[in-house]
Amino acid sequence: MKHIILLATGLFVIGCSSTIDSYPKDIPHLDLKDRDQDGVINTRDRCQQTQTLDIINNNGCSAQIIDTKDYNLHI
């Protein structure tokens, strides 16, 4: 019984490993540095010159903040 379980497990593992694609060799060079210090790596950064204190989105560009609050000015 042990031999049958081991054989079935071995065949399962071999079957799974043969379906895995090989690692692609043509991956472009990834620039993992962050030149403008905004927290987004250069490969993903679409805006390379963001200001230091700006709030940024996932692409590294300054995020627009829409203020929907009402303000009353009392003079």
Phi and psi restraints in degrees (range 20) as a CNS / XPLOR table:
assign (resid 1 and name C) (resid 2 and name N)
       (resid 2 and name CA) (resid 2 and name C) 1.0 -61.6 20.0 2
assign (resid 2 and name N) (resid 2 and name CA)
       (resid 2 and name C) (resid 3 and name N) 1.0 -39.5 20.0 2
assign (resid 2 and name C) (resid 3 and name N)
       (resid 3 and name CA) (resid 3 and name C) 1.0 -65.6 20.0 2
assign (resid 3 and name N) (resid 3 and name CA)
       (resid 3 and name C) (resid 4 and name N) 1.0 -37.0 20.0 2
assign (resid 3 and name C) (resid 4 and name N)
       (resid 4 and name CA) (resid 4 and name C) 1.0 -67.6 20.0 2
assign (resid 4 and name N) (resid 4 and name CA)
       (resid 4 and name C) (resid 5 and name N) 1.0 -42.4 20.0 2
assign (resid 4 and name C) (resid 5 and name N)
       (resid 5 and name CA) (resid 5 and name C) 1.0 -64.6 20.0 2
assign (resid 5 and name N) (resid 5 and name CA)
       (resid 5 and name C) (resid 6 and name N) 1.0 -44.8 20.0 2
assign (resid 5 and name C) (resid 6 and name N)
       (resid 6 and name CA) (resid 6 and name C) 1.0 -63.8 20.0 2
assign (resid 6 and name N) (resid 6 and name CA)
       (resid 6 and name C) (resid 7 and name N) 1.0 -40.2 20.0 2
assign (resid 6 and name C) (resid 7 and name N)
       (resid 7 and name CA) (resid 7 and name C) 1.0 -65.1 20.0 2
assign (resid 7 and name N) (resid 7 and name CA)
       (resid 7 and name C) (resid 8 and name N) 1.0 -43.3 20.0 2
assign (resid 7 and name C) (resid 8 and name N)
       (resid 8 and name CA) (resid 8 and name C) 1.0 -65.6 20.0 2
assign (resid 8 and name N) (resid 8 and name CA)
       (resid 8 and name C) (resid 9 and name N) 1.0 -41.0 20.0 2
assign (resid 8 and name C) (resid 9 and name N)
       (resid 9 and name CA) (resid 9 and name C) 1.0 -64.5 20.0 2
assign (resid 9 and name N) (resid 9 and name CA)
       (resid 9 and name C) (resid 10 and name N) 1.0 -43.3 20.0 2
assign (resid 9 and name C) (resid 10 and name N)
       (resid 10 and name CA) (resid 10 and name C) 1.0 -62.5 20.0 2
assign (resid 10 and name N) (resid 10 and name CA)
       (resid 10 and name C) (resid 11 and name N) 1.0 -42.6 20.0 2
assign (resid 10 and name C) (resid 11 and name N)
       (resid 11 and name CA) (resid 11 and name C) 1.0 -66.1 20.0 2
assign (resid 11 and name N) (resid 11 and name CA)
       (resid 11 and name C) (resid 12 and name N) 1.0 -36.4 20.0 2
assign (resid 11 and name C) (resid 12 and name N)
       (resid 12 and name CA) (resid 12 and name C) 1.0 -64.0 20.0 2
assign (resid 12 and name N) (resid 12 and name CA)
       (resid 12 and name C) (resid 13 and name N) 1.0 -45.5 20.0 2
assign (resid 12 and name C) (resid 13 and name N)
       (resid 13 and name CA) (resid 13 and name C) 1.0 -65.5 20.0 2
assign (resid 13 and name N) (resid 13 and name CA)
       (resid 13 and name C) (resid 14 and name N) 1.0 -42.3 20.0 2
assign (resid 13 and name C) (resid 14 and name N)
       (resid 14 and name CA) (resid 14 and name C) 1.0 -64.9 20.0 2
assign (resid 14 and name N) (resid 14 and name CA)
       (resid 14 and name C) (resid 15 and name N) 1.0 -40.6 20.0 2
assign (resid 14 and name C) (resid 15 and name N)
       (resid 15 and name CA) (resid 15 and name C) 1.0 -65.0 20.0 2
assign (resid 15 and name N) (resid 15 and name CA)
       (resid 15 and name C) (resid 16 and name N) 1.0 -37.8 20.0 2
assign (resid 15 and name C) (resid 16 and name N)
       (resid 16 and name CA) (resid 16 and name C) 1.0 -70.2 20.0 2
assign (resid 16 and name N) (resid 16 and name CA)
       (resid 16 and name C) (resid 17 and name N) 1.0 -40.4 20.0 2
assign (resid 16 and name C) (resid 17 and name N)
       (resid 17 and name CA) (resid 17 and name C) 1.0 -72.5 20.0 2
assign (resid 17 and name N) (resid 17 and name CA)
       (resid 17 and name C) (resid 18 and name N) 1.0 -23.4 20.0 2
assign (resid 17 and name C) (resid 18 and name N)
       (resid 18 and name CA) (resid 18 and name C) 1.0 -79.2 20.0 2
assign (resid 18 and name N) (resid 18 and name CA)
       (resid 18 and name C) (resid 19 and name N) 1.0 -13.9 20.0 2
assign (resid 18 and name C) (resid 19 and name N)
       (resid 19 and name CA) (resid 19 and name C) 1.0 -92.0 20.0 2
assign (resid 19 and name N) (resid 19 and name CA)
       (resid 19 and name C) (resid 20 and name N) 1.0 -5.4 20.0 2
assign (resid 19 and name C) (resid 20 and name N)
       (resid 20 and name CA) (resid 20 and name C) 1.0 -79.5 20.0 2
assign (resid 20 and name N) (resid 20 and name CA)
       (resid 20 and name C) (resid 21 and name N) 1.0 128.5 20.0 2
assign (resid 20 and name C) (resid 21 and name N)
       (resid 21 and name CA) (resid 21 and name C) 1.0 -71.6 20.0 2
assign (resid 21 and name N) (resid 21 and name CA)
       (resid 21 and name C) (resid 22 and name N) 1.0 153.1 20.0 2
assign (resid 21 and name C) (resid 22 and name N)
       (resid 22 and name CA) (resid 22 and name C) 1.0 -72.8 20.0 2
assign (resid 22 and name N) (resid 22 and name CA)
       (resid 22 and name C) (resid 23 and name N) 1.0 158.0 20.0 2
assign (resid 22 and name C) (resid 23 and name N)
       (resid 23 and name CA) (resid 23 and name C) 1.0 -67.2 20.0 2
assign (resid 23 and name N) (resid 23 and name CA)
       (resid 23 and name C) (resid 24 and name N) 1.0 127.4 20.0 2
assign (resid 23 and name C) (resid 24 and name N)
       (resid 24 and name CA) (resid 24 and name C) 1.0 -66.9 20.0 2
assign (resid 24 and name N) (resid 24 and name CA)
       (resid 24 and name C) (resid 25 and name N) 1.0 137.0 20.0 2
assign (resid 24 and name C) (resid 25 and name N)
       (resid 25 and name CA) (resid 25 and name C) 1.0 -93.2 20.0 2
assign (resid 25 and name N) (resid 25 and name CA)
       (resid 25 and name C) (resid 26 and name N) 1.0 -8.9 20.0 2
assign (resid 25 and name C) (resid 26 and name N)
       (resid 26 and name CA) (resid 26 and name C) 1.0 -102.8 20.0 2
assign (resid 26 and name N) (resid 26 and name CA)
       (resid 26 and name C) (resid 27 and name N) 1.0 37.2 20.0 2
assign (resid 26 and name C) (resid 27 and name N)
       (resid 27 and name CA) (resid 27 and name C) 1.0 -73.6 20.0 2
assign (resid 27 and name N) (resid 27 and name CA)
       (resid 27 and name C) (resid 28 and name N) 1.0 128.9 20.0 2
assign (resid 27 and name C) (resid 28 and name N)
       (resid 28 and name CA) (resid 28 and name C) 1.0 -66.2 20.0 2
assign (resid 28 and name N) (resid 28 and name CA)
       (resid 28 and name C) (resid 29 and name N) 1.0 156.9 20.0 2
assign (resid 28 and name C) (resid 29 and name N)
       (resid 29 and name CA) (resid 29 and name C) 1.0 -63.0 20.0 2
assign (resid 29 and name N) (resid 29 and name CA)
       (resid 29 and name C) (resid 30 and name N) 1.0 127.3 20.0 2
assign (resid 29 and name C) (resid 30 and name N)
       (resid 30 and name CA) (resid 30 and name C) 1.0 -97.1 20.0 2
assign (resid 30 and name N) (resid 30 and name CA)
       (resid 30 and name C) (resid 31 and name N) 1.0 124.6 20.0 2
assign (resid 30 and name C) (resid 31 and name N)
       (resid 31 and name CA) (resid 31 and name C) 1.0 -93.1 20.0 2
assign (resid 31 and name N) (resid 31 and name CA)
       (resid 31 and name C) (resid 32 and name N) 1.0 101.0 20.0 2
assign (resid 31 and name C) (resid 32 and name N)
       (resid 32 and name CA) (resid 32 and name C) 1.0 -88.9 20.0 2
assign (resid 32 and name N) (resid 32 and name CA)
       (resid 32 and name C) (resid 33 and name N) 1.0 6.1 20.0 2
assign (resid 32 and name C) (resid 33 and name N)
       (resid 33 and name CA) (resid 33 and name C) 1.0 -82.5 20.0 2
assign (resid 33 and name N) (resid 33 and name CA)
       (resid 33 and name C) (resid 34 and name N) 1.0 165.3 20.0 2
assign (resid 33 and name C) (resid 34 and name N)
       (resid 34 and name CA) (resid 34 and name C) 1.0 -129.8 20.0 2
assign (resid 34 and name N) (resid 34 and name CA)
       (resid 34 and name C) (resid 35 and name N) 1.0 89.2 20.0 2
assign (resid 34 and name C) (resid 35 and name N)
       (resid 35 and name CA) (resid 35 and name C) 1.0 -64.6 20.0 2
assign (resid 35 and name N) (resid 35 and name CA)
       (resid 35 and name C) (resid 36 and name N) 1.0 -40.3 20.0 2
assign (resid 35 and name C) (resid 36 and name N)
       (resid 36 and name CA) (resid 36 and name C) 1.0 -94.5 20.0 2
assign (resid 36 and name N) (resid 36 and name CA)
       (resid 36 and name C) (resid 37 and name N) 1.0 8.5 20.0 2
assign (resid 36 and name C) (resid 37 and name N)
       (resid 37 and name CA) (resid 37 and name C) 1.0 56.6 20.0 2
assign (resid 37 and name N) (resid 37 and name CA)
       (resid 37 and name C) (resid 38 and name N) 1.0 38.6 20.0 2
assign (resid 37 and name C) (resid 38 and name N)
       (resid 38 and name CA) (resid 38 and name C) 1.0 -101.4 20.0 2
assign (resid 38 and name N) (resid 38 and name CA)
       (resid 38 and name C) (resid 39 and name N) 1.0 -1.6 20.0 2
assign (resid 38 and name C) (resid 39 and name N)
       (resid 39 and name CA) (resid 39 and name C) 1.0 93.5 20.0 2
assign (resid 39 and name N) (resid 39 and name CA)
       (resid 39 and name C) (resid 40 and name N) 1.0 3.4 20.0 2
assign (resid 39 and name C) (resid 40 and name N)
       (resid 40 and name CA) (resid 40 and name C) 1.0 -116.5 20.0 2
assign (resid 40 and name N) (resid 40 and name CA)
       (resid 40 and name C) (resid 41 and name N) 1.0 127.8 20.0 2
assign (resid 40 and name C) (resid 41 and name N)
       (resid 41 and name CA) (resid 41 and name C) 1.0 -65.5 20.0 2
assign (resid 41 and name N) (resid 41 and name CA)
       (resid 41 and name C) (resid 42 and name N) 1.0 154.8 20.0 2
assign (resid 41 and name C) (resid 42 and name N)
       (resid 42 and name CA) (resid 42 and name C) 1.0 -61.0 20.0 2
assign (resid 42 and name N) (resid 42 and name CA)
       (resid 42 and name C) (resid 43 and name N) 1.0 -30.2 20.0 2
assign (resid 42 and name C) (resid 43 and name N)
       (resid 43 and name CA) (resid 43 and name C) 1.0 -63.3 20.0 2
assign (resid 43 and name N) (resid 43 and name CA)
       (resid 43 and name C) (resid 44 and name N) 1.0 -37.0 20.0 2
assign (resid 43 and name C) (resid 44 and name N)
       (resid 44 and name CA) (resid 44 and name C) 1.0 -94.0 20.0 2
assign (resid 44 and name N) (resid 44 and name CA)
       (resid 44 and name C) (resid 45 and name N) 1.0 -14.8 20.0 2
assign (resid 44 and name C) (resid 45 and name N)
       (resid 45 and name CA) (resid 45 and name C) 1.0 -75.1 20.0 2
assign (resid 45 and name N) (resid 45 and name CA)
       (resid 45 and name C) (resid 46 and name N) 1.0 114.7 20.0 2
assign (resid 45 and name C) (resid 46 and name N)
       (resid 46 and name CA) (resid 46 and name C) 1.0 -90.6 20.0 2
assign (resid 46 and name N) (resid 46 and name CA)
       (resid 46 and name C) (resid 47 and name N) 1.0 -18.1 20.0 2
assign (resid 46 and name C) (resid 47 and name N)
       (resid 47 and name CA) (resid 47 and name C) 1.0 -122.3 20.0 2
assign (resid 47 and name N) (resid 47 and name CA)
       (resid 47 and name C) (resid 48 and name N) 1.0 100.0 20.0 2
assign (resid 47 and name C) (resid 48 and name N)
       (resid 48 and name CA) (resid 48 and name C) 1.0 -76.5 20.0 2
assign (resid 48 and name N) (resid 48 and name CA)
       (resid 48 and name C) (resid 49 and name N) 1.0 -14.8 20.0 2
assign (resid 48 and name C) (resid 49 and name N)
       (resid 49 and name CA) (resid 49 and name C) 1.0 -119.6 20.0 2
assign (resid 49 and name N) (resid 49 and name CA)
       (resid 49 and name C) (resid 50 and name N) 1.0 46.8 20.0 2
assign (resid 49 and name C) (resid 50 and name N)
       (resid 50 and name CA) (resid 50 and name C) 1.0 -74.0 20.0 2
assign (resid 50 and name N) (resid 50 and name CA)
       (resid 50 and name C) (resid 51 and name N) 1.0 149.8 20.0 2
assign (resid 50 and name C) (resid 51 and name N)
       (resid 51 and name CA) (resid 51 and name C) 1.0 -71.2 20.0 2
assign (resid 51 and name N) (resid 51 and name CA)
       (resid 51 and name C) (resid 52 and name N) 1.0 155.3 20.0 2
assign (resid 51 and name C) (resid 52 and name N)
       (resid 52 and name CA) (resid 52 and name C) 1.0 -63.5 20.0 2
assign (resid 52 and name N) (resid 52 and name CA)
       (resid 52 and name C) (resid 53 and name N) 1.0 -41.1 20.0 2
assign (resid 52 and name C) (resid 53 and name N)
       (resid 53 and name CA) (resid 53 and name C) 1.0 -95.1 20.0 2
assign (resid 53 and name N) (resid 53 and name CA)
       (resid 53 and name C) (resid 54 and name N) 1.0 4.2 20.0 2
assign (resid 53 and name C) (resid 54 and name N)
       (resid 54 and name CA) (resid 54 and name C) 1.0 -69.0 20.0 2
assign (resid 54 and name N) (resid 54 and name CA)
       (resid 54 and name C) (resid 55 and name N) 1.0 148.6 20.0 2
assign (resid 54 and name C) (resid 55 and name N)
       (resid 55 and name CA) (resid 55 and name C) 1.0 -85.1 20.0 2
assign (resid 55 and name N) (resid 55 and name CA)
       (resid 55 and name C) (resid 56 and name N) 1.0 128.0 20.0 2
assign (resid 55 and name C) (resid 56 and name N)
       (resid 56 and name CA) (resid 56 and name C) 1.0 -114.2 20.0 2
assign (resid 56 and name N) (resid 56 and name CA)
       (resid 56 and name C) (resid 57 and name N) 1.0 159.5 20.0 2
assign (resid 56 and name C) (resid 57 and name N)
       (resid 57 and name CA) (resid 57 and name C) 1.0 -95.6 20.0 2
assign (resid 57 and name N) (resid 57 and name CA)
       (resid 57 and name C) (resid 58 and name N) 1.0 -171.2 20.0 2
assign (resid 57 and name C) (resid 58 and name N)
       (resid 58 and name CA) (resid 58 and name C) 1.0 -68.8 20.0 2
assign (resid 58 and name N) (resid 58 and name CA)
       (resid 58 and name C) (resid 59 and name N) 1.0 -17.9 20.0 2
assign (resid 58 and name C) (resid 59 and name N)
       (resid 59 and name CA) (resid 59 and name C) 1.0 -91.3 20.0 2
assign (resid 59 and name N) (resid 59 and name CA)
       (resid 59 and name C) (resid 60 and name N) 1.0 -1.3 20.0 2
assign (resid 59 and name C) (resid 60 and name N)
       (resid 60 and name CA) (resid 60 and name C) 1.0 87.2 20.0 2
assign (resid 60 and name N) (resid 60 and name CA)
       (resid 60 and name C) (resid 61 and name N) 1.0 10.5 20.0 2
assign (resid 60 and name C) (resid 61 and name N)
       (resid 61 and name CA) (resid 61 and name C) 1.0 -99.4 20.0 2
assign (resid 61 and name N) (resid 61 and name CA)
       (resid 61 and name C) (resid 62 and name N) 1.0 155.5 20.0 2
assign (resid 61 and name C) (resid 62 and name N)
       (resid 62 and name CA) (resid 62 and name C) 1.0 -62.8 20.0 2
assign (resid 62 and name N) (resid 62 and name CA)
       (resid 62 and name C) (resid 63 and name N) 1.0 129.1 20.0 2
assign (resid 62 and name C) (resid 63 and name N)
       (resid 63 and name CA) (resid 63 and name C) 1.0 -82.9 20.0 2
assign (resid 63 and name N) (resid 63 and name CA)
       (resid 63 and name C) (resid 64 and name N) 1.0 140.9 20.0 2
assign (resid 63 and name C) (resid 64 and name N)
       (resid 64 and name CA) (resid 64 and name C) 1.0 -88.1 20.0 2
assign (resid 64 and name N) (resid 64 and name CA)
       (resid 64 and name C) (resid 65 and name N) 1.0 128.4 20.0 2
assign (resid 64 and name C) (resid 65 and name N)
       (resid 65 and name CA) (resid 65 and name C) 1.0 -105.4 20.0 2
assign (resid 65 and name N) (resid 65 and name CA)
       (resid 65 and name C) (resid 66 and name N) 1.0 121.4 20.0 2
assign (resid 65 and name C) (resid 66 and name N)
       (resid 66 and name CA) (resid 66 and name C) 1.0 -96.7 20.0 2
assign (resid 66 and name N) (resid 66 and name CA)
       (resid 66 and name C) (resid 67 and name N) 1.0 119.1 20.0 2
assign (resid 66 and name C) (resid 67 and name N)
       (resid 67 and name CA) (resid 67 and name C) 1.0 -94.9 20.0 2
assign (resid 67 and name N) (resid 67 and name CA)
       (resid 67 and name C) (resid 68 and name N) 1.0 115.9 20.0 2
assign (resid 67 and name C) (resid 68 and name N)
       (resid 68 and name CA) (resid 68 and name C) 1.0 -107.3 20.0 2
assign (resid 68 and name N) (resid 68 and name CA)
       (resid 68 and name C) (resid 69 and name N) 1.0 13.6 20.0 2
assign (resid 68 and name C) (resid 69 and name N)
       (resid 69 and name CA) (resid 69 and name C) 1.0 -81.0 20.0 2
assign (resid 69 and name N) (resid 69 and name CA)
       (resid 69 and name C) (resid 70 and name N) 1.0 148.5 20.0 2
assign (resid 69 and name C) (resid 70 and name N)
       (resid 70 and name CA) (resid 70 and name C) 1.0 -93.8 20.0 2
assign (resid 70 and name N) (resid 70 and name CA)
       (resid 70 and name C) (resid 71 and name N) 1.0 137.5 20.0 2
assign (resid 70 and name C) (resid 71 and name N)
       (resid 71 and name CA) (resid 71 and name C) 1.0 -119.8 20.0 2
assign (resid 71 and name N) (resid 71 and name CA)
       (resid 71 and name C) (resid 72 and name N) 1.0 138.2 20.0 2
assign (resid 71 and name C) (resid 72 and name N)
       (resid 72 and name CA) (resid 72 and name C) 1.0 -111.1 20.0 2
assign (resid 72 and name N) (resid 72 and name CA)
       (resid 72 and name C) (resid 73 and name N) 1.0 130.8 20.0 2
assign (resid 72 and name C) (resid 73 and name N)
       (resid 73 and name CA) (resid 73 and name C) 1.0 -106.6 20.0 2
assign (resid 73 and name N) (resid 73 and name CA)
       (resid 73 and name C) (resid 74 and name N) 1.0 114.3 20.0 2
assign (resid 73 and name C) (resid 74 and name N)
       (resid 74 and name CA) (resid 74 and name C) 1.0 -101.6 20.0 2
assign (resid 74 and name N) (resid 74 and name CA)
       (resid 74 and name C) (resid 75 and name N) 1.0 119.7 20.0 2
